[in-house]
Amino acid sequence: MTRLALIDYGMGNLLSVRKAFEREGAACELLASPRPFSDCDGILLPGVGAFADAMAQLRAAGWVEWIGEAVSSGKPFLGICLGMQLLFSSSEEDGDHAGLGLIPGKVVRFPDRPGFHVPHMGWNQLEFPRPGVLFAGVAPGAHVYFVHSYYPVPDDPGVVAAVTDYGGPVAAAVERGNVFGVQFHPEKSQAVGLRIVANFVGVCGGGR
């Protein structure tokens, strides 16, 4: 069975994420502190809340170095919602704050303008600028569930695996080597989300 490490740093909806991945054939273990990543086949970084607070929590518990080493070792790594934003170099949320730096780019806020609601909350369609491992078997136009006020802008558009339209094209997912990120919540996105979950389990070497 595929073994996934689910990073518990106090800022994630861990139960629903865990249940989704276990439903698709993985064993998910909550890790409240770093331990040898050789014990797992892949790593999950969920997140809700503020970017700066999340990075402070990760640093305080020693996760930043652990994550960098795990990614360098080739472990598949998936960031979900705020977890995807943390993959990037920096965020402009409440100032200018450094992220994990696994993908070059910056997290920015949706613009304030009449008739445009922030946060972006609800179901939106995905389109795919290139084939992505996470989206095998997912049809263009499939709907997934979003809740966010900020979104990442990668330096290299080639890492974008899925986009959605919310006042213009927005990076909804990224893939760069063994690093993956989804801005939406796959655990809340019904059958489409579970297919994406299953695809990541497959990347890690198993599943149903």
FENSULKA-V388768 format. One record per backbone hydrogen bond with DSSP energy under -0.5 kcal/mol. CO is the residue of the C=O (numbers start at 0). NH is the residue of the N-H. E is the energy in kcal/mol with one decimal. If there is no record, write none. Layout:
co | nh | e
CO | NH | E
CO | NH | E
This chain:
co | nh | e
1 | 3 | -0.6
1 | 26 | -3.2
2 | 40 | -3.6
2 | 41 | -1.1
3 | 5 | -0.6
3 | 28 | -2.7
4 | 6 | -0.7
4 | 43 | -3.0
5 | 30 | -2.4
6 | 8 | -0.8
10 | 47 | -3.0
11 | 13 | -1.8
12 | 16 | -1.5
13 | 17 | -3.0
14 | 18 | -2.5
15 | 19 | -1.8
16 | 20 | -2.1
17 | 21 | -2.4
18 | 22 | -2.1
19 | 23 | -1.0
20 | 25 | -2.0
21 | 24 | -1.6
23 | 207 | -0.7
24 | 1 | -0.6
25 | 27 | -0.6
26 | 3 | -3.2
26 | 28 | -0.5
27 | 29 | -0.5
28 | 5 | -2.8
29 | 31 | -0.6
30 | 7 | -2.9
35 | 38 | -1.5
36 | 39 | -1.5
40 | 75 | -0.7
41 | 4 | -2.5
42 | 77 | -2.5
43 | 6 | -2.4
44 | 79 | -2.4
46 | 81 | -1.7
49 | 53 | -2.2
50 | 54 | -2.5
51 | 55 | -2.2
52 | 56 | -2.2
53 | 57 | -2.4
54 | 58 | -2.6
55 | 59 | -2.4
56 | 60 | -1.6
57 | 62 | -2.5
57 | 63 | -0.7
58 | 61 | -1.4
60 | 33 | -0.6
61 | 65 | -1.0
62 | 66 | -3.2
63 | 67 | -2.1
64 | 68 | -2.4
65 | 69 | -2.6
66 | 70 | -2.7
67 | 71 | -2.2
68 | 72 | -1.6
69 | 74 | -1.9
70 | 73 | -1.4
75 | 42 | -2.3
76 | 179 | -3.1
77 | 44 | -2.9
78 | 181 | -2.5
79 | 82 | -2.6
80 | 83 | -1.1
80 | 84 | -1.6
81 | 85 | -2.2
83 | 86 | -1.2
84 | 87 | -1.6
85 | 99 | -2.7
86 | 101 | -1.6
86 | 102 | -2.0
87 | 100 | -1.6
88 | 98 | -3.0
89 | 106 | -2.3
90 | 96 | -2.5
91 | 94 | -1.3
96 | 90 | -2.1
102 | 88 | -0.8
103 | 154 | -2.2
103 | 155 | -0.5
104 | 88 | -0.9
104 | 89 | -1.2
105 | 107 | -0.5
105 | 152 | -2.9
106 | 91 | -2.3
107 | 150 | -2.8
110 | 112 | -0.6
112 | 115 | -1.8
114 | 116 | -0.6
118 | 120 | -0.7
119 | 147 | -2.3
121 | 145 | -2.9
123 | 143 | -2.3
125 | 140 | -3.3
126 | 128 | -0.6
126 | 162 | -2.7
131 | 134 | -1.0
132 | 135 | -1.2
134 | 137 | -2.2
136 | 138 | -0.6
138 | 141 | -1.8
141 | 125 | -2.0
143 | 123 | -2.3
144 | 184 | -2.9
145 | 121 | -2.7
147 | 119 | -2.9
148 | 109 | -2.4
150 | 107 | -2.8
151 | 153 | -0.5
151 | 170 | -0.5
152 | 105 | -1.8
154 | 156 | -0.7
155 | 158 | -2.0
156 | 159 | -1.6
158 | 174 | -2.6
161 | 171 | -2.5
161 | 172 | -1.6
162 | 126 | -2.3
163 | 165 | -0.6
163 | 169 | -2.9
167 | 165 | -2.7
169 | 163 | -2.3
169 | 171 | -0.5
171 | 182 | -2.8
171 | 183 | -0.7
172 | 160 | -2.2
172 | 161 | -1.4
173 | 180 | -2.2
175 | 178 | -1.9
177 | 76 | -2.6
177 | 179 | -0.5
178 | 175 | -3.0
179 | 78 | -2.3
180 | 173 | -2.3
181 | 80 | -3.0
183 | 80 | -0.6
183 | 185 | -0.8
184 | 187 | -1.4
185 | 188 | -1.4
188 | 191 | -0.7
188 | 192 | -1.9
189 | 193 | -2.3
190 | 194 | -1.8
191 | 195 | -1.8
192 | 196 | -2.4
193 | 197 | -2.7
194 | 198 | -2.1
195 | 199 | -1.9
196 | 200 | -2.3
197 | 201 | -2.2
198 | 202 | -1.9
199 | 203 | -1.7
200 | 205 | -1.7
201 | 204 | -1.4
